[in-house]
Amino acid sequence: SVRDPRKPEKYAGSDEMWQQAEASLVKALQARDLPYERMEGEAVFYGPKIDIKIKDALNRLWQCTTIQFDFNLPGRFNMTYVGEDGKEHQPYMVHRALLGSLERFFGVLVEHYAGAFPVWLCPVQVRLIPIADRHVEYARTVAGQLKAAGLRVEVDDSDERMQAKIRAAQMEKIPYMLVVGDKEVQAGQVNLRLRDGQVPGAMSVSDFTALANQEGGG
């Protein structure tokens, strides 16, 4: 007999099962009016599958979501259910991976955003940058207020100069840098800088919190 070229070299189940499973997947795609193309011989050994590819900012394709139709394992595990007719029937199994591996999906996100995640996704959304040691306590107080508002915050209390701290935060793609010095401490404000180099400047802590929560979906 001639092997169906759509199946891998080694596969489980009969040709009839493969044809039925493939027809079911095609019917599902057509019902949702989704464009698709056949990739001959790329199915897994236990059944055909739908691979969904997404494009990143550079128009590169990445395979993420996979829907696999498995008619083989239910038979091997002797799985049955009782139908409306009161008789036992063998079910079909659908394997669904929405993102693929989580690590791989985050790799795709890093590529797509070039590391500059949207605010809601950033591990660190705000970095407070005290200009001198005497401003660290105020920076920590502000950090506490921002954390209470649901933001992810760090305080850079290292011995580096202010410009070095700003440069480091920009390299790490942190969306918001809040510089605090004598003026900010006296006024109860923060001086906002963005990772793209813009400097909105001085504002109250409450105004910044509202801005950050609006951008971050908080």
CYANA upper distance limits for C-alpha pairs under 8 A (distance plus 0.5 A):
  3 ARG  CA      7 LYS  CA      8.26
  4 ASP  CA     15 ASP  CA      8.25
  5 PRO  CA     40 GLU  CA      6.54
  5 PRO  CA     41 GLY  CA      6.25
  6 ARG  CA     39 MET  CA      7.82
  6 ARG  CA     40 GLU  CA      4.86
  6 ARG  CA     41 GLY  CA      4.94
  6 ARG  CA     42 GLU  CA      7.69
  6 ARG  CA     43 ALA  CA      7.83
  7 LYS  CA     11 TYR  CA      7.45
  7 LYS  CA     40 GLU  CA      7.58
  7 LYS  CA     41 GLY  CA      5.26
  7 LYS  CA     42 GLU  CA      7.51
  7 LYS  CA     43 ALA  CA      6.50
  7 LYS  CA     45 PHE  CA      8.16
  7 LYS  CA     48 PRO  CA      8.05
  8 PRO  CA     41 GLY  CA      5.16
  8 PRO  CA     42 GLU  CA      6.73
  8 PRO  CA     43 ALA  CA      6.51
  8 PRO  CA     44 VAL  CA      7.34
  8 PRO  CA     45 PHE  CA      6.72
  9 GLU  CA     41 GLY  CA      8.00
 10 LYS  CA     45 PHE  CA      6.66
 11 TYR  CA     44 VAL  CA      8.18
 11 TYR  CA     45 PHE  CA      4.73
 11 TYR  CA     46 TYR  CA      6.42
 11 TYR  CA     47 GLY  CA      8.19
 12 ALA  CA     45 PHE  CA      6.51
 12 ALA  CA     46 TYR  CA      5.67
 12 ALA  CA     47 GLY  CA      8.01
 12 ALA  CA     72 ASN  CA      7.08
 13 GLY  CA     17 MET  CA      6.85
 13 GLY  CA     18 TRP  CA      7.64
 13 GLY  CA     46 TYR  CA      7.70
 13 GLY  CA     71 PHE  CA      8.14
 13 GLY  CA     72 ASN  CA      6.62
 14 SER  CA     18 TRP  CA      6.99
 15 ASP  CA     19 GLN  CA      6.67
 16 GLU  CA     20 GLN  CA      6.67
 17 MET  CA     21 ALA  CA      6.57
 17 MET  CA     71 PHE  CA      7.69
 18 TRP  CA     22 GLU  CA      6.49
 18 TRP  CA     47 GLY  CA      6.99
 18 TRP  CA     48 PRO  CA      7.59
 19 GLN  CA     23 ALA  CA      6.51
 20 GLN  CA     24 SER  CA      6.73
 21 ALA  CA     25 LEU  CA      6.97
 21 ALA  CA     47 GLY  CA      7.82
 21 ALA  CA     48 PRO  CA      7.32
 21 ALA  CA     69 PHE  CA      6.91
 21 ALA  CA     70 ASP  CA      8.49
 21 ALA  CA     71 PHE  CA      8.07
 22 GLU  CA     26 VAL  CA      6.72
 22 GLU  CA     48 PRO  CA      6.43
 22 GLU  CA     49 LYS  CA      8.31
 23 ALA  CA     27 LYS  CA      6.55
 24 SER  CA     28 ALA  CA      6.79
 25 LEU  CA     29 LEU  CA      6.86
 25 LEU  CA     49 LYS  CA      7.99
 25 LEU  CA     50 ILE  CA      7.75
 25 LEU  CA     69 PHE  CA      8.27
 26 VAL  CA     30 GLN  CA      6.65
 27 LYS  CA     31 ALA  CA      6.49
 28 ALA  CA     32 ARG  CA      7.05
 29 LEU  CA     33 ASP  CA      6.63
 29 LEU  CA     34 LEU  CA      5.84
 29 LEU  CA     35 PRO  CA      8.00
 29 LEU  CA     36 TYR  CA      8.13
 30 GLN  CA     34 LEU  CA      6.58
 30 GLN  CA     35 PRO  CA      8.43
 43 ALA  CA     47 GLY  CA      6.83
 43 ALA  CA     48 PRO  CA      5.38
 43 ALA  CA     49 LYS  CA      6.55
 44 VAL  CA     48 PRO  CA      6.98
 44 VAL  CA     49 LYS  CA      7.95
 46 TYR  CA     70 ASP  CA      6.39
 46 TYR  CA     71 PHE  CA      7.75
 46 TYR  CA     72 ASN  CA      6.42
 46 TYR  CA     73 LEU  CA      8.21
 47 GLY  CA     68 GLN  CA      7.30
 47 GLY  CA     69 PHE  CA      6.10
 47 GLY  CA     70 ASP  CA      5.70
 47 GLY  CA     71 PHE  CA      7.37
 47 GLY  CA     72 ASN  CA      8.05
 48 PRO  CA     68 GLN  CA      6.62
 48 PRO  CA     69 PHE  CA      6.35
 48 PRO  CA     70 ASP  CA      8.14
 49 LYS  CA     66 THR  CA      7.41
 49 LYS  CA     67 ILE  CA      5.98
 49 LYS  CA     68 GLN  CA      4.56
 49 LYS  CA     69 PHE  CA      6.36
 50 ILE  CA     66 THR  CA      6.15
 50 ILE  CA     67 ILE  CA      5.52
 50 ILE  CA     68 GLN  CA      6.77
 51 ASP  CA     63 GLN  CA      7.13
 51 ASP  CA     64 CYS  CA      7.79
 51 ASP  CA     65 THR  CA      6.58
 51 ASP  CA     66 THR  CA      5.13
 51 ASP  CA     67 ILE  CA      7.08
 52 ILE  CA     63 GLN  CA      6.41
 52 ILE  CA     64 CYS  CA      6.55
 52 ILE  CA     65 THR  CA      5.61
 52 ILE  CA     66 THR  CA      6.65
 53 LYS  CA     61 LEU  CA      6.44
 53 LYS  CA     62 TRP  CA      5.70
 53 LYS  CA     63 GLN  CA      4.71
 53 LYS  CA     64 CYS  CA      6.35
 53 LYS  CA     65 THR  CA      7.65
 54 ILE  CA     60 ARG  CA      8.47
 54 ILE  CA     61 LEU  CA      5.99
 54 ILE  CA     62 TRP  CA      5.84
 54 ILE  CA     63 GLN  CA      6.95
 54 ILE  CA     64 CYS  CA      7.57
 55 LYS  CA     59 ASN  CA      5.64
 55 LYS  CA     60 ARG  CA      5.68
 55 LYS  CA     61 LEU  CA      5.11
 55 LYS  CA     62 TRP  CA      6.81
 56 ASP  CA     60 ARG  CA      5.96
 56 ASP  CA     61 LEU  CA      7.24
 56 ASP  CA     62 TRP  CA      8.13
 56 ASP  CA    108 VAL  CA      8.22
 56 ASP  CA    111 GLU  CA      8.01
 56 ASP  CA    112 HIS  CA      5.47
 57 ALA  CA    112 HIS  CA      5.72
 57 ALA  CA    113 TYR  CA      7.82
 58 LEU  CA    112 HIS  CA      7.87
 62 TRP  CA    108 VAL  CA      7.91
 64 CYS  CA     97 ALA  CA      8.39
 64 CYS  CA     98 LEU  CA      7.38
 64 CYS  CA     99 LEU  CA      5.62
 64 CYS  CA    100 GLY  CA      5.79
 64 CYS  CA    105 PHE  CA      7.67
 65 THR  CA     96 ARG  CA      8.01
 65 THR  CA     97 ALA  CA      6.00
 65 THR  CA     98 LEU  CA      5.00
 65 THR  CA     99 LEU  CA      5.75
 65 THR  CA    100 GLY  CA      6.53
 66 THR  CA     95 HIS  CA      8.30
 66 THR  CA     96 ARG  CA      6.35
 66 THR  CA     97 ALA  CA      5.73
 66 THR  CA     98 LEU  CA      7.11
 66 THR  CA    100 GLY  CA      7.75
 67 ILE  CA     94 VAL  CA      7.32
 67 ILE  CA     95 HIS  CA      6.20
 67 ILE  CA     96 ARG  CA      5.13
 67 ILE  CA     97 ALA  CA      7.08
 68 GLN  CA     94 VAL  CA      6.14
 68 GLN  CA     95 HIS  CA      5.44
 68 GLN  CA     96 ARG  CA      6.96
 69 PHE  CA     92 TYR  CA      7.95
 69 PHE  CA     93 MET  CA      6.68
 69 PHE  CA     94 VAL  CA      5.38
 69 PHE  CA     95 HIS  CA      7.04
 70 ASP  CA     74 PRO  CA      8.28
 70 ASP  CA     92 TYR  CA      6.77
 70 ASP  CA     93 MET  CA      5.47
 70 ASP  CA     94 VAL  CA      6.44
 70 ASP  CA     95 HIS  CA      7.78
 71 PHE  CA     75 GLY  CA      7.76
 71 PHE  CA     91 PRO  CA      8.29
 71 PHE  CA     92 TYR  CA      5.64
 71 PHE  CA     93 MET  CA      6.68
 72 ASN  CA     76 ARG  CA      7.00
 73 LEU  CA     77 PHE  CA      6.52
 73 LEU  CA     93 MET  CA      8.12
 74 PRO  CA     78 ASN  CA      6.36
 74 PRO  CA     79 MET  CA      5.51
 74 PRO  CA     80 THR  CA      8.25
 74 PRO  CA     90 GLN  CA      7.30
 74 PRO  CA     91 PRO  CA      6.98
 74 PRO  CA     92 TYR  CA      7.07
 74 PRO  CA     93 MET  CA      7.26
 75 GLY  CA     79 MET  CA      6.77
 75 GLY  CA     90 GLN  CA      7.55
 78 ASN  CA     90 GLN  CA      8.29
 79 MET  CA     90 GLN  CA      6.56
 79 MET  CA     91 PRO  CA      7.43
 80 THR  CA     88 GLU  CA      6.37
 80 THR  CA     89 HIS  CA      5.78
 80 THR  CA     90 GLN  CA      5.07
 80 THR  CA     91 PRO  CA      6.68
 81 TYR  CA     88 GLU  CA      5.84
 81 TYR  CA     89 HIS  CA      5.93
 81 TYR  CA     90 GLN  CA      6.97
 81 TYR  CA     91 PRO  CA      7.40
 82 VAL  CA     86 GLY  CA      6.19
 82 VAL  CA     87 LYS  CA      5.80
 82 VAL  CA     88 GLU  CA      4.97
 82 VAL  CA     89 HIS  CA      6.72
 83 GLY  CA     87 LYS  CA      6.18
 83 GLY  CA     88 GLU  CA      6.78
 83 GLY  CA     89 HIS  CA      7.12
 99 LEU  CA    105 PHE  CA      6.57
100 GLY  CA    104 ARG  CA      7.56
100 GLY  CA    105 PHE  CA      7.19
101 SER  CA    105 PHE  CA      6.77
102 LEU  CA    106 PHE  CA      6.76
103 GLU  CA    107 GLY  CA      6.78
104 ARG  CA    108 VAL  CA      6.92
105 PHE  CA    109 LEU  CA      6.87
106 PHE  CA    110 VAL  CA      6.64
107 GLY  CA    111 GLU  CA      6.82
108 VAL  CA    112 HIS  CA      6.57
109 LEU  CA    113 TYR  CA      6.55
109 LEU  CA    115 GLY  CA      8.38
109 LEU  CA    117 PHE  CA      8.45
110 VAL  CA    114 ALA  CA      5.94
110 VAL  CA    115 GLY  CA      5.39
110 VAL  CA    116 ALA  CA      8.24
110 VAL  CA    117 PHE  CA      8.04
111 GLU  CA    115 GLY  CA      7.45
113 TYR  CA    117 PHE  CA      6.21
115 GLY  CA    172 GLU  CA      8.41
115 GLY  CA    173 LYS  CA      6.96
116 ALA  CA    173 LYS  CA      5.67
116 ALA  CA    174 ILE  CA      8.04
116 ALA  CA    175 PRO  CA      8.34
117 PHE  CA    121 LEU  CA      6.41
117 PHE  CA    122 CYS  CA      6.03
117 PHE  CA    173 LYS  CA      8.13
118 PRO  CA    122 CYS  CA      6.90
118 PRO  CA    216 GLY  CA      8.00
119 VAL  CA    125 GLN  CA      6.68
119 VAL  CA    175 PRO  CA      6.91
119 VAL  CA    212 ALA  CA      8.44
119 VAL  CA    215 GLU  CA      6.88
119 VAL  CA    216 GLY  CA      5.31
120 TRP  CA    125 GLN  CA      8.26
120 TRP  CA    215 GLU  CA      7.86
120 TRP  CA    216 GLY  CA      4.62
120 TRP  CA    217 GLY  CA      6.64
120 TRP  CA    218 GLY  CA      8.15
121 LEU  CA    216 GLY  CA      8.38
122 CYS  CA    174 ILE  CA      7.83
122 CYS  CA    175 PRO  CA      8.42
123 PRO  CA    152 ARG  CA      7.45
124 VAL  CA    152 ARG  CA      5.71
124 VAL  CA    153 VAL  CA      6.35
124 VAL  CA    154 GLU  CA      7.53
124 VAL  CA    174 ILE  CA      6.84
125 GLN  CA    151 LEU  CA      7.18
125 GLN  CA    152 ARG  CA      5.79
125 GLN  CA    153 VAL  CA      6.57
125 GLN  CA    174 ILE  CA      6.38
125 GLN  CA    175 PRO  CA      6.26
125 GLN  CA    176 TYR  CA      6.77
126 VAL  CA    151 LEU  CA      7.93
126 VAL  CA    152 ARG  CA      6.86
126 VAL  CA    153 VAL  CA      5.27
126 VAL  CA    154 GLU  CA      6.91
126 VAL  CA    174 ILE  CA      7.07
126 VAL  CA    175 PRO  CA      7.05
126 VAL  CA    176 TYR  CA      5.29
126 VAL  CA    177 MET  CA      6.36
126 VAL  CA    178 LEU  CA      7.77
127 ARG  CA    153 VAL  CA      6.26
127 ARG  CA    154 GLU  CA      5.34
127 ARG  CA    155 VAL  CA      6.12
127 ARG  CA    156 ASP  CA      7.30
127 ARG  CA    169 ALA  CA      7.76
127 ARG  CA    174 ILE  CA      7.71
127 ARG  CA    176 TYR  CA      6.88
127 ARG  CA    177 MET  CA      5.48
127 ARG  CA    178 LEU  CA      6.71
128 LEU  CA    139 ALA  CA      6.62
128 LEU  CA    143 ALA  CA      7.68
128 LEU  CA    153 VAL  CA      8.04
128 LEU  CA    154 GLU  CA      6.74
128 LEU  CA    155 VAL  CA      5.19
128 LEU  CA    156 ASP  CA      6.63
128 LEU  CA    177 MET  CA      6.38
128 LEU  CA    178 LEU  CA      5.19
128 LEU  CA    179 VAL  CA      6.54
128 LEU  CA    180 VAL  CA      7.89
129 ILE  CA    139 ALA  CA      7.76
129 ILE  CA    155 VAL  CA      6.81
129 ILE  CA    156 ASP  CA      5.94
129 ILE  CA    157 ASP  CA      7.75
129 ILE  CA    162 MET  CA      7.52
129 ILE  CA    165 LYS  CA      7.35
129 ILE  CA    166 ILE  CA      8.00
129 ILE  CA    177 MET  CA      7.36
129 ILE  CA    178 LEU  CA      6.32
129 ILE  CA    179 VAL  CA      5.15
129 ILE  CA    180 VAL  CA      6.67
130 PRO  CA    135 HIS  CA      5.72
130 PRO  CA    136 VAL  CA      5.97
130 PRO  CA    139 ALA  CA      6.69
130 PRO  CA    155 VAL  CA      8.37
130 PRO  CA    156 ASP  CA      7.62
130 PRO  CA    157 ASP  CA      7.33
130 PRO  CA    162 MET  CA      7.96
130 PRO  CA    179 VAL  CA      6.37
130 PRO  CA    180 VAL  CA      5.43
130 PRO  CA    181 GLY  CA      6.70
131 ILE  CA    135 HIS  CA      7.03
131 ILE  CA    161 ARG  CA      7.89
131 ILE  CA    162 MET  CA      6.02
131 ILE  CA    179 VAL  CA      7.41
131 ILE  CA    180 VAL  CA      6.63
131 ILE  CA    181 GLY  CA      5.86
132 ALA  CA    136 VAL  CA      7.60
132 ALA  CA    181 GLY  CA      7.63
133 ASP  CA    157 ASP  CA      8.03
135 HIS  CA    139 ALA  CA      6.77
135 HIS  CA    180 VAL  CA      7.17
135 HIS  CA    181 GLY  CA      6.48
135 HIS  CA    182 ASP  CA      7.81
135 HIS  CA    185 VAL  CA      7.81
136 VAL  CA    140 ARG  CA      6.70
136 VAL  CA    157 ASP  CA      6.94
137 GLU  CA    141 THR  CA      6.80
138 TYR  CA    142 VAL  CA      6.75
138 TYR  CA    180 VAL  CA      8.49
138 TYR  CA    185 VAL  CA      7.13
139 ALA  CA    143 ALA  CA      6.57
139 ALA  CA    155 VAL  CA      7.28
139 ALA  CA    180 VAL  CA      7.29
140 ARG  CA    144 GLY  CA      6.70
140 ARG  CA    155 VAL  CA      7.14
141 THR  CA    145 GLN  CA      7.05
142 VAL  CA    146 LEU  CA      6.76
142 VAL  CA    205 VAL  CA      7.84
143 ALA  CA    147 LYS  CA      6.59
143 ALA  CA    153 VAL  CA      6.69
143 ALA  CA    154 GLU  CA      7.59
143 ALA  CA    155 VAL  CA      7.61
144 GLY  CA    148 ALA  CA      6.67
145 GLN  CA    149 ALA  CA      6.93
146 LEU  CA    150 GLY  CA      7.11
146 LEU  CA    151 LEU  CA      6.09
146 LEU  CA    152 ARG  CA      8.23
146 LEU  CA    153 VAL  CA      7.59
146 LEU  CA    209 THR  CA      7.18
147 LYS  CA    151 LEU  CA      5.41
147 LYS  CA    152 ARG  CA      6.63
147 LYS  CA    153 VAL  CA      6.92
149 ALA  CA    209 THR  CA      7.76
150 GLY  CA    218 GLY  CA      7.49
151 LEU  CA    212 ALA  CA      8.46
151 LEU  CA    213 ASN  CA      8.09
151 LEU  CA    218 GLY  CA      8.43
156 ASP  CA    165 LYS  CA      7.68
160 GLU  CA    164 ALA  CA      6.59
160 GLU  CA    165 LYS  CA      6.83
161 ARG  CA    165 LYS  CA      6.85
162 MET  CA    166 ILE  CA      6.76
163 GLN  CA    167 ARG  CA      6.56
164 ALA  CA    168 ALA  CA      6.58
165 LYS  CA    169 ALA  CA      6.77
166 ILE  CA    170 GLN  CA      6.70
166 ILE  CA    177 MET  CA      7.62
167 ARG  CA    171 MET  CA      6.67
168 ALA  CA    172 GLU  CA      6.79
169 ALA  CA    173 LYS  CA      6.83
169 ALA  CA    174 ILE  CA      6.08
169 ALA  CA    177 MET  CA      7.70
169 ALA  CA    195 ARG  CA      8.00
170 GLN  CA    174 ILE  CA      6.53
170 GLN  CA    175 PRO  CA      8.42
170 GLN  CA    195 ARG  CA      5.47
170 GLN  CA    196 ASP  CA      8.11
173 LYS  CA    195 ARG  CA      6.55
174 ILE  CA    195 ARG  CA      6.68
175 PRO  CA    194 LEU  CA      6.27
175 PRO  CA    195 ARG  CA      5.70
176 TYR  CA    192 LEU  CA      7.33
176 TYR  CA    193 ARG  CA      6.59
176 TYR  CA    194 LEU  CA      5.60
176 TYR  CA    195 ARG  CA      6.99
177 MET  CA    192 LEU  CA      6.33
177 MET  CA    193 ARG  CA      5.57
177 MET  CA    194 LEU  CA      6.69
177 MET  CA    195 ARG  CA      8.00
178 LEU  CA    190 VAL  CA      6.18
178 LEU  CA    191 ASN  CA      5.78
178 LEU  CA    192 LEU  CA      5.27
178 LEU  CA    193 ARG  CA      6.85
179 VAL  CA    190 VAL  CA      6.63
179 VAL  CA    191 ASN  CA      5.51
179 VAL  CA    192 LEU  CA      6.99
179 VAL  CA    193 ARG  CA      8.13
180 VAL  CA    184 GLU  CA      5.87
180 VAL  CA    185 VAL  CA      7.24
180 VAL  CA    189 GLN  CA      8.25
180 VAL  CA    190 VAL  CA      6.14
180 VAL  CA    191 ASN  CA      6.80
181 GLY  CA    185 VAL  CA      6.65
182 ASP  CA    186 GLN  CA      6.68
183 LYS  CA    187 ALA  CA      6.62
183 LYS  CA    189 GLN  CA      8.50
184 GLU  CA    188 GLY  CA      6.11
184 GLU  CA    189 GLN  CA      5.15
184 GLU  CA    190 VAL  CA      6.03
184 GLU  CA    191 ASN  CA      7.63
184 GLU  CA    202 ALA  CA      8.14
185 VAL  CA    189 GLN  CA      7.06
188 GLY  CA    204 SER  CA      7.13
188 GLY  CA    205 VAL  CA      7.87
189 GLN  CA    202 ALA  CA      6.92
189 GLN  CA    203 MET  CA      5.95
189 GLN  CA    204 SER  CA      4.94
189 GLN  CA    205 VAL  CA      6.20
190 VAL  CA    201 GLY  CA      8.39
190 VAL  CA    202 ALA  CA      6.02
190 VAL  CA    203 MET  CA      6.19
190 VAL  CA    204 SER  CA      6.75
190 VAL  CA    205 VAL  CA      6.83
191 ASN  CA    200 PRO  CA      8.18
191 ASN  CA    201 GLY  CA      5.30
191 ASN  CA    202 ALA  CA      4.64
191 ASN  CA    203 MET  CA      6.90
192 LEU  CA    199 VAL  CA      6.59
192 LEU  CA    200 PRO  CA      6.23
192 LEU  CA    201 GLY  CA      5.44
192 LEU  CA    202 ALA  CA      6.70
192 LEU  CA    203 MET  CA      7.97
193 ARG  CA    197 GLY  CA      7.31
193 ARG  CA    198 GLN  CA      6.47
193 ARG  CA    199 VAL  CA      4.96
193 ARG  CA    200 PRO  CA      6.78
193 ARG  CA    201 GLY  CA      7.27
194 LEU  CA    198 GLN  CA      5.77
194 LEU  CA    199 VAL  CA      6.76
194 LEU  CA    200 PRO  CA      8.34
203 MET  CA    207 ASP  CA      6.88
203 MET  CA    208 PHE  CA      7.12
204 SER  CA    208 PHE  CA      6.85
205 VAL  CA    209 THR  CA      6.58
206 SER  CA    210 ALA  CA      6.74
207 ASP  CA    211 LEU  CA      6.78
208 PHE  CA    212 ALA  CA      6.55
209 THR  CA    213 ASN  CA      6.52
210 ALA  CA    214 GLN  CA      6.57
211 LEU  CA    215 GLU  CA      6.79
212 ALA  CA    216 GLY  CA      6.31
212 ALA  CA    218 GLY  CA      8.37
213 ASN  CA    217 GLY  CA      6.11
213 ASN  CA    218 GLY  CA      4.91
214 GLN  CA    218 GLY  CA      6.82
